[in-house]
Amino acid sequence: MIGAIVEARARQAAPVRGPGRLRCALVGFGRRGIELARAAAGVQQMEIVAVADAYDGRLERAREVLGPSIATSRDAFATIRRPDVEAVIVATPDHLHAAHARAALDASTFVYCEHPIAHAAPELASLREAVSSGRLTAGSGFLPAPIVGAAREIVREGRLGEVTLASGWWDTGTALDAWMFPFPPDSSPESIAWRAFAGADADFDPAHFFRWPAYRRYGSGLVGARVVPQLWDIHRILDLPAPVRCTASGRIARWRDGRDTPDLLHAIFEHPHVVIDLSATLNGSGRPREIRLIGADATLVLREGGLELRPQQTAEPVAALGDTWADPYRRWVYMMHGLTPQGTVRGTPPVDVAVEEYRLPPAGLELTPPLAAFVSAVRSGERRGDRQATAAADVARAGLMCLAALESGRAVTERDLQGGAG
């Protein structure tokens, strides 16, 4: 039963007890940062001791959420270098991920970095050279860890047969999902450390600061927010490296607010034996968010709330073929193949295709968040960072290939990315 597999994976995710609480700095206290702060509050062995953000209002919010004694600063690099910090959680905009992660690694701390870990190809080489100590852990995709673990086991057991296609979609239609965030009333060059965010050559623009995912200079739009998290899950389940080729198309169809990343995207990633077909839109939520792994023997449907294993129909549609032949030849083909006109083996009962389904309960299963797994790995001394960093770099490389394909309007191969890690 696939339910037993999921529950076993959930139990395996329980954190290991170790000496003391892991003292962490949280760099970035926007939407994702505050989610991580609340998740960290539920991890017994983790403690947020410092928060950095470029906006004063978020630092005030950090003190409200984490307590007035929390250390706060506009200076992310000074926060990373604090002597009481053992690990750094990087939840800043995409274009700062690599710099903040590299600074933490240089400070000999452990790093939990949100996807994508790189915003440009040269950053991949920089990070790959820095993680030989095994101290970089990548963030989560969109599937819960027990679902990913169960899917890996189902694939390894061969229950899907040869998997040749992975498809996924992630659709939303609200303004906030399209990053149309309102600006706080005090948004100004005085309340925002603009140069720390944008550099010295950009004029102050609150839209760029608060709606950064929509602008290529700071984020990567649907590629970073939707495609890369799905790729992360698919790559982990199927043990895939970076793709060899990517094609992509997209455009701005609805949200014409000055952004330069599309609100509609379709991308295809080619591997030697598997094709990944992903799409996403900010223009309507007509489809459930899911991933499908399509094999010769079965299809695995993966969602946040559970999974389904759908066996393929094994009976061949011989009756449809027979309809085009004269009666003597129809009888001949049925006899030669030992089949009935309905396509089943003669003398056997009809094929019953049973779908196995498992739904995660709203509460009950001890679903350990990725932060707990991070603490567990650090405290247990598990050196999985090299593997994690390589996998995260492969997924970041795939995202950069997708962006290059969008911008160039042509297929992009791995070799087309200049300055990336080999």
N, C-alpha and C positions, 0 to 999 in steps of 0.2 A: 504494500500500500504506500502511495506517495506521501500520505499524511504522516506515516511513521518516519519516513526519511526526513521530512521537514522538521518534525519535533526532535529527532535525534540531532540534527544540525543545530537547532536552537540551544539544546543542552550543551553541545560542544562549544558554543560561543561564550559560555559563562566565564567571567574574568578570573584570573589566577590571583590569589592573595599574595601580597608582597610587603616589603618593609616601607611603611609610611605612605603618605599620599603624594602623587606626582604633581609637583608645582608647575603650573603652566601659565604662559602668557598668551593672551588672545589678541591677535593683531587683526583689526577690522571688526567693527561692531554694528554693521548694517543688518539687513534682514537675515543673512546666513549666519553672521556672527552671533546675533542674539539667540538664534535657534541652537547653535552649538553651545552657547553659555548655559542655556536651560538644560540641554542634554547632559552637559558636564555636571550640573548640579545633581543629577541622578546617578552619577558614577561615584561609588563610595571612595575609590582610591584616587580621585582626581580633584585638584583644587585650582581654581583660577586665581592667581595672585596679582595679575597686572593686565591692563587693557590699553591698547593703543588705537587711536582713530584720528583721522584728519579733521573731523568736525566736532566742535565743542559740545554740541547738543547730544551727540552719541556718547561722549564721555560722561556727561551728566546722567544719561540713561543707564550707562553701565553701573554707576554708583547707586542708582535706584534699584536695579535688578540684582546686583551682586553685593550690595552693602556699601556704606559710606567709607569704609576703610580700604576699599580696593584701590590699588595704585593705578592712576590713569595718566596718559601722556599723548600729545600729538606726535611725538617722535617714535616711530615704529622701531627704528634701529637701536635706539637707546633702551627701549623696552625689551627687545630681544636679548640685549647684552647684560641685562640685570643679573647680578650674582645669585639671586634666589630662584632663578628660572631654570628648570630642568628640561622643559619641553615647550615648543611654540606651536600654536594652532594658527595657521595662515588662512584667513577668510577675507582678504582684501580683494579689490577688483583684479581681474585677470592679468592686467599688464604689470602688476606688482608681485604676483605669486613667486616668480623665479627669484627676484631680488631678495624678497623677505625669507624665502626658504634657504637660499644660499647663505644669507647672513646668519641664520640660525645654525646651519651646519658648520659654518666657520667658527661659531661660538661654542661648538661641541655640544649642542643640545639636540634633542630628538625633535622631529618635525612631523606634524600632521598638516598636509597641504590640500586644500580643496582643488578640484579639477577646473580647468586644465592646469597642469603644473608649469606650462610654458606658453607664452603669448607670441613668441617668434622663434624661428628655427635655431638661431645661435644660442638661445637660452638652454636648449636641450643638451648641447654638448657641455655647457657649464655645469648643469645639474648632474648629468651622468658621471662626470669626473669627480663630483663631490660626495657621492653616496656610497662609496666603497665600504664605509664603516657600517652600512646597514641601518641608518638612522632616519630615513625618510619613509613615511607612510602616506599613501594617497587617500583622498577622501572617498566617500561612498558614491555609488551610482543612484538609481532610483528604486532598485529592488531591495527589500530587506535581506540581511545576510543569510538567514535560514533558507530563503527561497533560492538565492544564488547557490548556496552549498548543496541543496537538494537537486537543483538542476544539473550541477556538475556531476553529481553521483549518478543521476539517471542517464546522462550522456555517456559517462565512462562505462556503465553497465551494458551499453549497446542497445538500450531499449528504443532508441529512435532510428537505429540503423545509420547509414551514412548521411550526415547532415550536410546539405549543399546550399541551403539558403537560410539566412536569419533576417527577419524583417521586423520593423518596429515603427510605431508612430506615437506622437506626443502632441496633442492639440489642445489649445486653450483659446478663449475668446474675450476675456475681460481686459479692461484698460490696465489694471495693475499687473496682470500677467504679461502684458506688452511693455512693462517697465515705464508706464506713464505715472510715475510717482509724483505726488505734490511736493513742493518745496517748503521746508519749515519757514516760519515768518522771519527768523533771524539769519537766513542764508545770506552771507556776505563774505568778502575777502577777510574781514576781521574774525569771523567765527569759523572759517575753513582754512586749513593750511594748504592753500591751493597749489603751491609749487611742489610740496611733498606728494601731492596727488598727480598733477598734470605736467610737472616740469616747468622750466623757466620760460619756454617759448610759446606758451598757450595763454590766451586771454581768459580771464575769469568768466565762467559760464555755469550757473547752478544746474542747468539741464545736464551738462556733461558729468557733473559730480554725482547727482542723485539718480540719473538715468544712464549711468555709464555702460550697462550691457548693450545698449542700442548703438554704441559708437565704436568703430573698429579700433580707434586709437587706444581705448581703455579696455574694451571687452571683445567678444566675438559673436554676439547675438545668439541666434538659435544654435549655432555650431557649439559654442561653449556651454550654453544653458540646457540644451536638449540632446544634441547628437552625442557629445562626448560622454555624458553619464550613461547613455544607452550602450555606447561602444564599450565602456568600462565593464559593464555587466556581461555583455556578449563575449568579450575577449577573455574574461575570467572563466566563464562557463565552458568555452570551447578551446581554451589555451591557445589563443591566436597571437601572433606577432603583429607588427604594423602591416597594413595592407600594402600591396604592390602598386595599386592604381586606384584613383578616385575620380569620379565624375560627379558634378553637382549643378543644380540649377535653382534659382530662387529670384524673388523680386519683392519690392515693397508694393503691396497691393491695397493695404488699408491704412496703416499708421504713417501718414505723410506728415511727420512732425519735425523733419530735419535730420532724422537718423540716417545712417549710411550702411546699416545691415538689414537684410531682407526679413520680412515678417512671414514669408512662405518659403519653405526649403525642401528639396528632395536630393538625397545623396546616395550614391552607390559606391561601396568599398569592395574591391576585388582582392581576394586571397587565392592562393594556388588551388584550394579545393572547396572554398566557401565564398559565397557572395553575401554581403550585408546590404540590405536595402532599407534606408531610414527616411522618414519624412516628418515634418513638424510644421505647425502653423500657429500664428497668434490671432487668427481671424475667425475662429469658430471651433467649438468643442464637440463635434459630431461623432467622434470615435473614442472608445475607451483607450486609455494610455496602456500600451502593452508591447511585449516582445514575443515573437513566435520563432521557434527553432524548428525547421521543417526537414524531417529525415525521410528515408525511404520506407521506414516501417511505422513511424508515428510522428506527430507534431506535438511540441510542448509549448503551451501558451502560458506566459508569465506576466503577472500583474502584481501591483503592490499588495493586494489583498489575498493572493494565493496563486495556484497554478492548476493547469489541466493537462492531462496526457491523453491525446486523441489518437488511437491507432488508425492506420490507414485501412481503407476497405481492401480486402485481399481478393475478393471475387473479381474476375475480369469481365468486362461488359461484352461477352461473346454474343449475347442476343442482338445487340445493336449491329454487330458485324454480320450476323446471319441474315438479318433483314435484307441485306443487299445481294444475297446469293440465292440461286434456285434451290428448291427443296432438297434434291439429292446431295448437293454440295454442303448445305447446312447440316444435314445429318452426318455427312462425312467429317466435317470439322469438329462436331461435338464428339463423335466416336474417337477420332484421333487424339483429342486432348482430354478424353475422359471427363467431359463436362456436360452438365445439363444446359438447356437453352438459357437458363438464368445465370450461367457463369459460375456455378458452384461445382465442386468435385462430385461426380455421380455416387450416390449412396451415402453421402454425409449430410448432416443437418445444415440448415442455413447458417451463414456466418453471422455471429452476433458481435457487433463492434461496440465494446463498452468503453465509455469515457471515464477515466479516473480523475477525480476532482478533489482539491483540498483548499479550504479557505482558512486564512489566519483568523483566529478569534480577536475581537477588539481588545481583550485583555485576557490574561491567563498564561499564555506562553511567555517565558522569560526571554524576550527578544532583546538581546544586548546590542546597544547602538555601536556604531563604528568607533566612537571614542573609547568605549570600554575595551574593545578589542585592541586598540592602540595602547592603552595603559597596560593591558595584560601582556602584550608583546614586549613592552619596555621593561616591566617589572620581572618577567620570567626570563629575560635575557635572550628571547627568541630573535635570531638574526634573519628576519625576512625582508629587510630593507632593500637589499640588492634586487631581489625578485620583484618587490613592489615597485621600486623605482624604474626598473626596466619596463614593466608592464605599463606603468603610468606614462612613461616617456613614449612608448609605442602608441598609446591612445592619444596623447597630446600631438604626436606626429601625424596621426590620422586626421585629427581636427585641423591641423595646419594645412594638410593636403586638401581638405575640403574647402577651407577658406581660399586657398590658391586657385582651386578649380572654379569657385564662384567668381572670383575677381578676374580670372583670365578667360573664362568661357570655354575652357578646353580640359581634356583629361590631364591629370597630374600624377606623375609617378613618384616613388620614394626618392629617386635620384634628383628630382626637380627641386627638392628642398635644399637650399644651400645653407651650409653652416650647422646642420643638425648632427646629432651623434650618429656614429656608424653602427 
